[in-house]
């Protein structure tokens, strides 16, 4: 967390000193990702507090079947925690990807690995949603008017495929860049 705050201070310190450096879209994306990350971390912490509070209010540990009706809220929170953890990982990798774009190292092997990880995370979130629907624990909600849910969706398959293809493009670009640097 300390590293994240230091990176945040560096990023916005550079904006204040040098003005609007770089691409406006990248700056807007980075600001949005910081806001999203703070929201995800707060949601993660509040979900843990809710899970512990629910366990205490039931007077027992989470050792009973999560499919029993009394434990459905706790199961929703556990599935939500897994989804939030994955979302935090996605946001952190997107932020690292933006950093490499800003530094001019777009076609780096690390970016290909980040995109593959994000594609795998999208597949994992769809599998988590499928599992939640299979056991009859719908994870849906509304946060300040924005609907939030973990559902397997056909659009997720397309996004995952796109991310895996982009990862291959970045990998090939990194290989070509390495070949080009070797010939110069």
N, CA, C and O of each residue as an XYZ file, in Angstrom:
736
protein
N       0.830     -1.185      0.000
C       0.000      0.000      0.000
C       0.876      1.252      0.000
O       0.566      2.247     -0.654
N       1.986      1.175      0.757
C       2.880      2.322      0.820
C       3.471      2.611     -0.557
O       3.587      3.768     -0.960
N       3.849      1.533     -1.286
C       4.401      1.702     -2.633
C       3.378      2.351     -3.570
O       3.720      3.201     -4.392
N       2.112      1.931     -3.426
C       1.056      2.480     -4.263
C       0.881      3.972     -3.998
O       0.726      4.758     -4.932
N       0.907      4.355     -2.738
C       0.772      5.777     -2.396
C       1.964      6.587     -2.904
O       1.797      7.721     -3.353
N       3.173      6.008     -2.833
C       4.345      6.703     -3.351
C       4.247      6.886     -4.861
O       4.589      7.949     -5.379
N       3.783      5.859     -5.573
C       3.602      5.962     -7.022
C       2.564      7.027     -7.349
O       2.741      7.816     -8.276
N       1.473      7.041     -6.573
C       0.428      8.044     -6.759
C       1.001      9.450     -6.591
O       0.729     10.335     -7.402
N       1.787      9.652     -5.549
C       2.397     10.971     -5.300
C       3.343     11.355     -6.431
O       3.361     12.510     -6.858
N       4.136     10.390     -6.924
C       5.045     10.668     -8.042
C       4.281     11.064     -9.292
O       4.628     12.036     -9.961
N       3.230     10.298     -9.605
C       2.453     10.575    -10.812
C       1.840     11.967    -10.782
O       1.931     12.711    -11.759
N       1.220     12.317     -9.671
C       0.553     13.608     -9.619
C       1.520     14.740     -9.319
O       1.216     15.894     -9.620
N       2.667     14.449     -8.741
C       3.715     15.449     -8.579
C       4.262     15.865     -9.932
O       4.532     17.043    -10.164
N       4.427     14.888    -10.832
C       4.897     15.193    -12.186
C       3.879     16.036    -12.939
O       4.248     16.922    -13.710
N       2.602     15.762    -12.716
C       1.570     16.561    -13.383
C       1.640     18.010    -12.927
O       1.522     18.932    -13.734
N       1.837     18.206    -11.601
C       1.876     19.571    -11.076
C       3.098     20.336    -11.534
O       3.017     21.542    -11.768
N       4.234     19.662    -11.667
C       5.477     20.340    -12.020
C       5.554     20.606    -13.514
O       5.936     21.699    -13.932
N       5.202     19.632    -14.305
C       5.404     19.748    -15.747
C       4.129     20.030    -16.526
O       4.150     20.040    -17.757
N       3.047     20.253    -15.850
C       1.801     20.458    -16.559
C       1.228     19.134    -17.025
O       1.571     18.085    -16.479
N       0.383     19.163    -17.999
C      -0.256     17.953    -18.499
C       0.682     17.220    -19.431
O       0.558     17.314    -20.652
N       1.615     16.496    -18.859
C       2.606     15.750    -19.617
C       1.958     14.498    -20.210
O       1.155     13.835    -19.553
N       2.303     14.190    -21.424
C       1.845     12.940    -22.011
C       0.476     13.031    -22.632
O      -0.085     14.108    -22.830
N      -0.031     11.873    -22.926
C      -1.314     11.723    -23.583
C      -2.449     11.942    -22.583
O      -2.443     11.357    -21.500
N      -3.410     12.770    -22.936
C      -4.542     13.066    -22.060
C      -5.358     11.835    -21.720
O      -5.870     11.714    -20.608
N      -5.483     10.914    -22.676
C      -6.235      9.690    -22.426
C      -5.541      8.834    -21.364
O      -6.197      8.256    -20.498
N      -4.206      8.758    -21.438
C      -3.472      7.975    -20.449
C      -3.587      8.593    -19.062
O      -3.712      7.884    -18.064
N      -3.544      9.920    -19.009
C      -3.677     10.610    -17.723
C      -5.065     10.356    -17.141
O      -5.202     10.047    -15.957
N      -6.091     10.489    -17.978
C      -7.462     10.247    -17.510
C      -7.627      8.791    -17.064
O      -8.271      8.522    -16.050
N      -7.052      7.863    -17.814
C      -7.154      6.447    -17.454
C      -6.477      6.185    -16.123
O      -6.997      5.439    -15.293
N      -5.321      6.793    -15.917
C      -4.581      6.577    -14.672
C      -5.364      7.139    -13.484
O      -5.450      6.489    -12.442
N      -5.930      8.330    -13.627
C      -6.728      8.920    -12.551
C      -7.931      8.029    -12.251
O      -8.229      7.752    -11.089
N      -8.616      7.585    -13.295
C      -9.773      6.705    -13.119
C      -9.370      5.396    -12.440
O     -10.087      4.901    -11.570
N      -8.233      4.838    -12.833
C      -7.779      3.592    -12.217
C      -7.428      3.778    -10.738
O      -7.681      2.886     -9.929
N      -6.849      4.925    -10.380
C      -6.573      5.193     -8.966
C      -7.877      5.261     -8.175
O      -7.975      4.689     -7.089
N      -8.872      5.952     -8.709
C     -10.168      6.060     -8.033
C     -10.803      4.672     -7.909
O     -11.324      4.311     -6.853
N     -10.753      3.905     -8.988
C     -11.312      2.553     -8.981
C     -10.587      1.666     -7.974
O     -11.216      0.890     -7.256
N      -9.276      1.783     -7.925
C      -8.490      0.974     -6.994
C      -8.850      1.284     -5.548
O      -8.994      0.372     -4.734
N      -8.995      2.564     -5.224
C      -9.380      2.939     -3.867
C     -10.750      2.349     -3.534
O     -10.947      1.815     -2.442
N     -11.692      2.442     -4.466
C     -13.023      1.873     -4.253
C     -12.984      0.366     -4.067
O     -13.683     -0.175     -3.210
N     -12.166     -0.317     -4.871
C     -12.061     -1.776     -4.758
C     -11.445     -2.183     -3.426
O     -11.901     -3.134     -2.791
N     -10.410     -1.465     -3.006
C      -9.769     -1.791     -1.738
C     -10.734     -1.559     -0.575
O     -10.807     -2.374      0.344
N     -11.474     -0.450     -0.614
C     -12.470     -0.199      0.439
C     -13.551     -1.272      0.437
O     -13.973     -1.729      1.500
N     -13.999     -1.674     -0.741
C     -15.012     -2.734     -0.838
C     -14.473     -4.046     -0.286
O     -15.192     -4.783      0.390
N     -13.206     -4.337     -0.576
C     -12.582     -5.561     -0.093
C     -12.548     -5.567      1.438
O     -12.918     -6.555      2.072
N     -12.101     -4.456      2.021
C     -12.015     -4.362      3.481
C     -13.411     -4.459      4.098
O     -13.599     -5.161      5.092
N     -14.381     -3.766      3.525
C     -15.740     -3.795      4.069
C     -16.364     -5.180      3.931
O     -17.146     -5.591      4.789
N     -16.029     -5.906      2.865
C     -16.547     -7.267      2.707
C     -15.978     -8.185      3.782
O     -16.691     -9.036      4.313
N     -14.700     -8.019      4.104
C     -14.098     -8.825      5.172
C     -14.781     -8.504      6.509
O     -15.105     -9.407      7.281
N     -14.995     -7.220      6.769
C     -15.674     -6.819      7.999
C     -17.088     -7.396      8.022
O     -17.541     -7.882      9.059
N     -17.785     -7.348      6.896
C     -19.132     -7.900      6.821
C     -19.154     -9.402      7.040
O     -20.044     -9.925      7.711
N     -18.175    -10.093      6.475
C     -18.098    -11.542      6.626
C     -17.840    -11.923      8.082
O     -18.485    -12.824      8.617
N     -16.902    -11.239      8.715
C     -16.612    -11.518     10.122
C     -17.822    -11.162     10.986
O     -18.191    -11.914     11.888
N     -18.430    -10.022     10.707
C     -19.612     -9.615     11.461
C     -20.755    -10.599     11.314
O     -21.453    -10.888     12.286
N     -20.953    -11.115     10.119
C     -22.027    -12.084      9.897
C     -21.722    -13.377     10.646
O     -22.615    -13.975     11.246
N     -20.442    -13.813     10.609
C     -20.069    -15.025     11.334
C     -20.272    -14.869     12.833
O     -20.732    -15.796     13.500
N     -19.931    -13.704     13.364
C     -20.119    -13.450     14.793
C     -21.601    -13.415     15.130
O     -22.013    -13.947     16.161
N     -22.405    -12.798     14.279
C     -23.842    -12.693     14.565
C     -24.533    -14.056     14.515
O     -25.557    -14.258     15.167
N     -23.975    -14.989     13.744
C     -24.561    -16.328     13.685
C     -24.072    -17.196     14.838
O     -24.611    -18.277     15.075
N     -23.057    -16.729     15.553
C     -22.577    -17.427     16.725
C     -21.774    -18.679     16.430
O     -21.625    -19.542     17.295
N     -21.254    -18.783     15.215
C     -20.479    -19.968     14.858
C     -19.469    -19.611     13.783
O     -19.580    -18.567     13.142
N     -18.505    -20.460     13.590
C     -17.516    -20.245     12.533
C     -18.128    -20.648     11.191
O     -19.210    -21.233     11.145
N     -17.436    -20.333     10.115
C     -17.941    -20.654      8.772
C     -17.635    -22.109      8.414
O     -17.055    -22.380      7.362
N     -18.022    -23.041      9.281
C     -17.711    -24.439      9.049
C     -18.906    -25.237      8.530
O     -18.761    -26.410      8.186
N     -20.062    -24.626      8.471
C     -21.246    -25.307      7.959
C     -21.264    -25.155      6.450
O     -20.543    -24.321      5.902
N     -22.067    -25.938      5.784
C     -22.146    -25.880      4.326
C     -22.562    -24.481      3.878
O     -23.521    -23.918      4.406
N     -21.837    -23.917      2.899
C     -22.207    -22.573      2.432
C     -23.525    -22.564      1.658
O     -24.033    -21.498      1.308
N     -24.081    -23.756      1.390
C     -25.334    -23.817      0.643
C     -26.556    -23.759      1.545
O     -27.678    -23.613      1.060
N     -26.352    -23.870      2.845
C     -27.480    -23.740      3.752
C     -27.976    -22.298      3.704
O     -27.166    -21.373      3.648
N     -29.301    -22.090      3.726
C     -29.842    -20.733      3.569
C     -29.261    -19.698      4.514
O     -29.111    -18.537      4.136
N     -28.928    -20.097      5.746
C     -28.399    -19.118      6.696
C     -27.020    -18.627      6.265
O     -26.608    -17.538      6.664
N     -26.301    -19.403      5.461
C     -24.952    -19.020      5.056
C     -24.875    -18.426      3.654
O     -23.780    -18.101      3.195
N     -25.992    -18.276      2.965
C     -25.947    -17.674      1.619
C     -25.343    -16.268      1.611
O     -24.561    -15.961      0.711
N     -25.670    -15.406      2.567
C     -25.005    -14.088      2.569
C     -23.491    -14.197      2.725
O     -22.748    -13.460      2.076
N     -23.029    -15.108      3.579
C     -21.587    -15.282      3.755
C     -20.956    -15.826      2.483
O     -19.853    -15.423      2.115
N     -21.647    -16.739      1.811
C     -21.130    -17.283      0.553
C     -21.039    -16.188     -0.492
O     -20.070    -16.135     -1.250
N     -22.037    -15.309     -0.543
C     -21.992    -14.165     -1.461
C     -20.772    -13.299     -1.164
O     -20.073    -12.863     -2.079
N     -20.523    -13.055      0.114
C     -19.368    -12.233      0.493
C     -18.053    -12.908      0.110
O     -17.130    -12.238     -0.353
N     -17.955    -14.226      0.296
C     -16.730    -14.937     -0.075
C     -16.496    -14.881     -1.585
O     -15.373    -14.659     -2.039
N     -17.550    -15.082     -2.348
C     -17.426    -14.998     -3.807
C     -17.084    -13.565     -4.208
O     -16.265    -13.339     -5.099
N     -17.718    -12.602     -3.545
C     -17.409    -11.195     -3.813
C     -15.963    -10.850     -3.486
O     -15.333    -10.076     -4.207
N     -15.428    -11.419     -2.400
C     -14.030    -11.188     -2.041
C     -13.092    -11.727     -3.120
O     -12.112    -11.076     -3.479
N     -13.396    -12.903     -3.626
C     -12.567    -13.472     -4.698
C     -12.620    -12.587     -5.939
O     -11.599    -12.365     -6.591
N     -13.811    -12.080     -6.267
C     -13.954    -11.209     -7.434
C     -13.236     -9.875     -7.213
O     -12.591     -9.359     -8.125
N     -13.348     -9.322     -6.012
C     -12.668     -8.054     -5.719
C     -11.159     -8.206     -5.781
O     -10.466     -7.330     -6.298
N     -10.647     -9.311     -5.259
C      -9.210     -9.563     -5.313
C      -8.739     -9.631     -6.766
O      -7.697     -9.075     -7.112
N      -9.495    -10.302     -7.597
C      -9.150    -10.400     -9.020
C      -9.223     -9.027     -9.681
O      -8.352     -8.676    -10.477
N     -10.247     -8.255     -9.361
C     -10.391     -6.913     -9.944
C      -9.240     -6.007     -9.534
O      -8.760     -5.215    -10.346
N      -8.788     -6.109     -8.286
C      -7.644     -5.317     -7.831
C      -6.407     -5.694     -8.640
O      -5.639     -4.821     -9.043
N      -6.210     -6.989     -8.879
C      -5.083     -7.446     -9.696
C      -5.144     -6.906    -11.110
O      -4.120     -6.527    -11.680
N      -6.338     -6.870    -11.679
C      -6.512     -6.338    -13.040
C      -6.132     -4.856    -13.069
O      -5.387     -4.418    -13.946
N      -6.646     -4.091    -12.111
C      -6.370     -2.647    -12.069
C      -4.874     -2.381    -11.905
O      -4.323     -1.512    -12.581
N      -4.217     -3.118    -11.019
C      -2.779     -2.917    -10.808
C      -1.989     -3.221    -12.083
O      -1.033     -2.512    -12.396
N      -2.373     -4.259    -12.818
C      -1.672     -4.587    -14.061
C      -1.951     -3.550    -15.155
O      -1.073     -3.241    -15.959
N      -3.170     -3.019    -15.180
C      -3.461     -1.946    -16.139
C      -2.635     -0.701    -15.833
O      -2.162     -0.025    -16.746
N      -2.463     -0.403    -14.558
C      -1.651      0.752    -14.174
C      -0.193      0.551    -14.589
O       0.453      1.483    -15.067
N       0.320     -0.660    -14.406
C       1.698     -0.963    -14.822
C       1.826     -0.872    -16.337
O       2.850     -0.418    -16.847
N       0.799     -1.298    -17.055
C       0.803     -1.210    -18.515
C       0.855      0.250    -18.959
O       1.601      0.593    -19.877
N       0.073      1.105    -18.317
C       0.081      2.538    -18.638
C       1.453      3.136    -18.349
O       1.942      3.964    -19.118
N       2.075      2.725    -17.250
C       3.415      3.231    -16.925
C       4.413      2.906    -18.029
O       5.231      3.752    -18.390
N       4.355      1.683    -18.573
C       5.306      1.326    -19.632
C       5.009      2.080    -20.919
O       5.929      2.411    -21.667
N       3.746      2.354    -21.183
C       3.399      3.140    -22.368
C       3.933      4.559    -22.211
O       4.477      5.128    -23.157
N       3.780      5.136    -21.009
C       4.285      6.488    -20.765
C       5.801      6.559    -20.889
O       6.340      7.575    -21.328
N       6.496      5.484    -20.503
C       7.957      5.492    -20.568
C       8.480      5.113    -21.956
O       9.689      5.145    -22.186
N       7.586      4.756    -22.884
C       7.994      4.449    -24.252
C       8.356      2.996    -24.486
O       8.828      2.652    -25.569
N       8.150      2.135    -23.505
C       8.462      0.718    -23.643
C       7.193     -0.093    -23.892
O       6.886     -1.009    -23.129
N       6.463      0.232    -24.939
C       5.164     -0.379    -25.185
C       5.290     -1.877    -25.429
O       4.622     -2.674    -24.770
N       6.141     -2.261    -26.371
C       6.255     -3.668    -26.731
C       7.284     -4.350    -25.841
O       8.383     -4.693    -26.277
N       6.903     -4.537    -24.589
C       7.752     -5.235    -23.625
C       7.113     -6.584    -23.343
O       5.890     -6.723    -23.361
N       7.954     -7.572    -23.083
C       7.439     -8.898    -22.778
C       6.563     -8.860    -21.528
O       5.613     -9.633    -21.410
N       6.886     -7.953    -20.589
C       6.081     -7.823    -19.366
C       4.651     -7.410    -19.691
O       3.715     -7.856    -19.027
N       4.468     -6.559    -20.711
C       3.116     -6.146    -21.092
C       2.329     -7.319    -21.676
O       1.130     -7.446    -21.430
N       2.995     -8.169    -22.441
C       2.325     -9.357    -22.977
C       1.864    -10.250    -21.829
O       0.752    -10.776    -21.855
N       2.721    -10.418    -20.821
C       2.363    -11.239    -19.667
C       1.216    -10.613    -18.883
O       0.335    -11.316    -18.388
N       1.235     -9.285    -18.773
C       0.138     -8.601    -18.068
C      -1.186     -8.809    -18.784
O      -2.202     -9.089    -18.148
N      -1.180     -8.672    -20.111
C      -2.412     -8.861    -20.872
C      -2.904    -10.303    -20.786
O      -4.110    -10.537    -20.704
N      -1.992    -11.269    -20.804
C      -2.394    -12.666    -20.645
C      -3.008    -12.896    -19.265
O      -4.003    -13.609    -19.135
N      -2.408    -12.284    -18.230
C      -2.939    -12.432    -16.886
C      -4.350    -11.841    -16.800
O      -5.249    -12.443    -16.213
N      -4.530    -10.663    -17.388
C      -5.847    -10.020    -17.353
C      -6.867    -10.879    -18.103
O      -8.000    -11.031    -17.647
N      -6.471    -11.444    -19.255
C      -7.368    -12.332    -19.993
C      -7.747    -13.542    -19.157
O      -8.910    -13.946    -19.136
N      -6.774    -14.120    -18.469
C      -7.059    -15.247    -17.585
C      -7.962    -14.848    -16.429
O      -8.818    -15.625    -16.006
N      -7.771    -13.637    -15.919
C      -8.613    -13.141    -14.826
C     -10.059    -12.970    -15.291
O     -10.992    -13.256    -14.541
N     -10.244    -12.505    -16.527
C     -11.599    -12.360    -17.069
C     -12.267    -13.733    -17.166
O     -13.438    -13.890    -16.820
N     -11.505    -14.727    -17.643
C     -12.039    -16.095    -17.712
C     -12.363    -16.589    -16.299
O     -13.398    -17.218    -16.079
N     -11.466    -16.297    -15.335
C     -11.699    -16.699    -13.952
C     -12.943    -16.055    -13.355
O     -13.694    -16.707    -12.630
N     -13.166    -14.778    -13.656
C     -14.370    -14.099    -13.159
C     -15.634    -14.703    -13.766
O     -16.655    -14.832    -13.090
N     -15.557    -15.071    -15.048
C     -16.722    -15.722    -15.670
C     -16.976    -17.085    -15.033
O     -18.126    -17.452    -14.795
N     -15.912    -17.835    -14.756
C     -16.055    -19.140    -14.104
C     -16.622    -18.971    -12.693
O     -17.453    -19.768    -12.257
N     -16.175    -17.938    -11.983
C     -16.692    -17.665    -10.651
C     -18.184    -17.351    -10.706
O     -18.956    -17.822     -9.869
N     -18.585    -16.556    -11.693
C     -20.006    -16.251    -11.875
C     -20.815    -17.488    -12.217
O     -21.927    -17.664    -11.720
N     -20.265    -18.343    -13.060
C     -20.935    -19.589    -13.423
C     -21.105    -20.472    -12.186
O     -22.173    -21.040    -11.960
N     -20.032    -20.579    -11.383
C     -20.080    -21.361    -10.146
C     -21.135    -20.798     -9.196
O     -21.918    -21.552     -8.617
N     -21.157    -19.483     -9.036
C     -22.137    -18.846     -8.142
C     -23.557    -19.136     -8.604
O     -24.430    -19.433     -7.789
N     -23.791    -19.050     -9.919
C     -25.129    -19.354    -10.435
C     -25.464    -20.829    -10.251
O     -26.611    -21.178     -9.971
N     -24.458    -21.700    -10.408
C     -24.675    -23.135    -10.283
C     -25.116    -23.512     -8.869
O     -25.997    -24.356     -8.702
N     -24.518    -22.903     -7.861
C     -24.901    -23.244     -6.488
C     -26.066    -22.393     -5.995
O     -26.476    -22.507     -4.840
N     -26.594    -21.548     -6.859
C     -27.773    -20.763     -6.516
C     -27.508    -19.562     -5.637
O     -28.391    -19.118     -4.903
N     -26.299    -19.035     -5.707
C     -25.953    -17.854     -4.909
C     -25.668    -16.719     -5.881
O     -24.536    -16.551     -6.334
N     -26.687    -15.949     -6.198
C     -26.515    -14.841     -7.132
C     -25.761    -13.713     -6.440
O     -26.098    -13.315     -5.325
N     -24.738    -13.206     -7.118
C     -23.965    -12.088     -6.576
C     -24.326    -10.867     -7.408
O     -23.744    -10.617     -8.464
N     -25.291    -10.121     -6.913
C     -25.763     -8.926     -7.609
C     -25.995     -7.838     -6.576
O     -26.286     -8.111     -5.411
N     -25.862     -6.629     -7.019
C     -26.091     -5.529     -6.103
C     -26.180     -4.216     -6.844
O     -26.148     -4.167     -8.073
N     -26.294     -3.156     -6.071
C     -26.421     -1.821     -6.621
C     -25.586     -0.894     -5.743
O     -25.846     -0.756     -4.548
N     -24.586     -0.262     -6.344
C     -23.745      0.671     -5.598
C     -23.974      2.064     -6.164
O     -23.533      2.374     -7.271
N     -24.655      2.886     -5.412
C     -24.962      4.262     -5.816
C     -25.565      4.340     -7.218
O     -25.201      5.208     -8.012
N     -26.477      3.436     -7.511
C     -27.156      3.466     -8.798
C     -26.462      2.683     -9.901
O     -27.008      2.552    -10.997
N     -25.273      2.161     -9.636
C     -24.558      1.358    -10.625
C     -24.771     -0.113    -10.327
O     -24.423     -0.574     -9.240
N     -25.339     -0.870    -11.274
C     -25.531     -2.300    -11.024
C     -24.194     -3.035    -11.029
O     -23.351     -2.809    -11.897
N     -24.016     -3.913    -10.053
C     -22.803     -4.708     -9.930
C     -23.218     -6.172     -9.838
O     -24.091     -6.530     -9.048
N     -22.584     -7.016    -10.655
C     -22.888     -8.439    -10.586
C     -21.720     -9.238    -11.134
O     -20.882     -8.725    -11.875
N     -21.688    -10.496    -10.753
C     -20.711    -11.431    -11.307
C     -21.526    -12.459    -12.060
O     -22.057    -13.394    -11.460
N     -21.626    -12.302    -13.337
C     -22.395    -13.218    -14.176
C     -21.548    -13.658    -15.348
O     -20.787    -12.865    -15.903
N     -21.678    -14.935    -15.734
C     -20.999    -15.348    -16.964
C     -21.736    -14.722    -18.145
O     -22.947    -14.896    -18.282
N     -21.024    -14.002    -18.989
C     -21.659    -13.305    -20.103
C     -20.898    -13.603    -21.386
O     -19.676    -13.755    -21.354
N     -21.601    -13.692    -22.520
C     -20.915    -13.932    -23.784
C     -19.907    -12.831    -24.119
O     -18.898    -13.096    -24.771
N     -20.170    -11.617    -23.684
C     -19.239    -10.522    -23.928
C     -17.904    -10.746    -23.244
O     -16.869    -10.298    -23.735
N     -17.922    -11.437    -22.113
C     -16.689    -11.744    -21.395
C     -15.781    -12.666    -22.187
O     -14.558    -12.534    -22.140
N     -16.380    -13.601    -22.914
C     -15.587    -14.504    -23.762
C     -14.882    -13.700    -24.844
O     -13.701    -13.918    -25.116
N     -15.606    -12.771    -25.461
C     -15.014    -11.937    -26.509
C     -13.888    -11.067    -25.943
O     -12.849    -10.904    -26.583
N     -14.090    -10.512    -24.756
C     -13.054     -9.678    -24.138
C     -11.815    -10.511    -23.817
O     -10.691    -10.071    -24.058
N     -12.018    -11.716    -23.273
C     -10.884    -12.585    -22.954
C     -10.114    -12.950    -24.220
O      -8.884    -12.917    -24.227
N     -10.826    -13.298    -25.287
C     -10.152    -13.619    -26.553
C      -9.364    -12.424    -27.072
O      -8.227    -12.570    -27.519
N      -9.965    -11.252    -27.013
C      -9.288    -10.035    -27.456
C      -8.014     -9.800    -26.648
O      -6.980     -9.443    -27.213
N      -8.079     -9.996    -25.334
C      -6.904     -9.797    -24.483
C      -5.805    -10.808    -24.804
O      -4.628    -10.449    -24.840
N      -6.175    -12.063    -25.036
C      -5.174    -13.074    -25.381
C      -4.535    -12.783    -26.741
O      -3.334    -12.986    -26.919
N      -5.334    -12.309    -27.695
C      -4.786    -11.953    -29.015
C      -3.874    -10.739    -28.893
O      -2.798    -10.712    -29.492
N      -4.291     -9.731    -28.122
C      -3.442     -8.556    -27.904
C      -2.130     -8.946    -27.216
O      -1.078     -8.384    -27.521
N      -2.192     -9.893    -26.303
C      -0.972    -10.360    -25.647
C      -0.018    -10.959    -26.670
O       1.191    -10.740    -26.599
N      -0.563    -11.719    -27.628
C       0.290    -12.292    -28.683
C       0.882    -11.193    -29.561
O       2.037    -11.279    -29.976
N       0.093    -10.168    -29.840
C       0.594     -9.043    -30.633
C       1.744     -8.356    -29.890
O       2.774     -8.043    -30.486
N       1.561     -8.126    -28.596
C       2.615     -7.491    -27.796
C       3.849     -8.380    -27.721
O       4.977     -7.889    -27.778
N       3.638     -9.685    -27.594
C       4.771    -10.615    -27.537
C       5.555    -10.573    -28.847
O       6.784    -10.513    -28.845
N       4.824    -10.605    -29.969
C       5.476    -10.550    -31.290
C       6.186     -9.204    -31.467
O       7.290     -9.155    -32.008
N       5.558     -8.112    -31.014
C       6.181     -6.791    -31.090
C       7.459     -6.727    -30.276
O       8.442     -6.124    -30.707
N       7.453     -7.348    -29.093
C       8.656     -7.366    -28.253
C       9.763     -8.169    -28.932
O      10.931     -7.784    -28.882
N       9.396     -9.288    -29.569
C      10.393    -10.088    -30.289
C      10.979     -9.306    -31.459
O      12.192     -9.311    -31.669
N      10.113     -8.631    -32.224
C      10.578     -7.845    -33.368
C      11.461     -6.687    -32.904
O      12.462     -6.373    -33.548
N      11.095     -6.052    -31.790
C      11.886     -4.947    -31.255
C      13.258     -5.462    -30.822
O      14.270     -4.795    -31.035
N      13.290     -6.655    -30.211
C      14.568     -7.253    -29.820
C      15.429     -7.566    -31.016
O      16.641     -7.350    -30.984
N      14.809     -8.086    -32.100
C      15.549     -8.370    -33.331
C      16.105     -7.092    -33.942
O      17.245     -7.056    -34.404
N      15.280     -6.036    -33.938
C      15.694     -4.760    -34.504
C      16.862     -4.168    -33.713
O      17.806     -3.641    -34.302
N      16.801     -4.251    -32.392
C      17.897     -3.725    -31.568
C      19.166     -4.549    -31.761
O      20.273     -4.025    -31.629
N      19.011     -5.844    -32.076
C      20.170     -6.697    -32.313
C      20.868     -6.411    -33.613
O      22.061     -6.680    -33.750
N      20.133     -5.859    -34.592
C      20.739     -5.560    -35.903
C      21.351     -4.192    -35.948
O      22.174     -3.927    -36.824
N      20.990     -3.309    -35.046
C      21.517     -1.933    -35.083
C      22.816     -1.847    -34.321
O      23.413     -0.774    -34.237
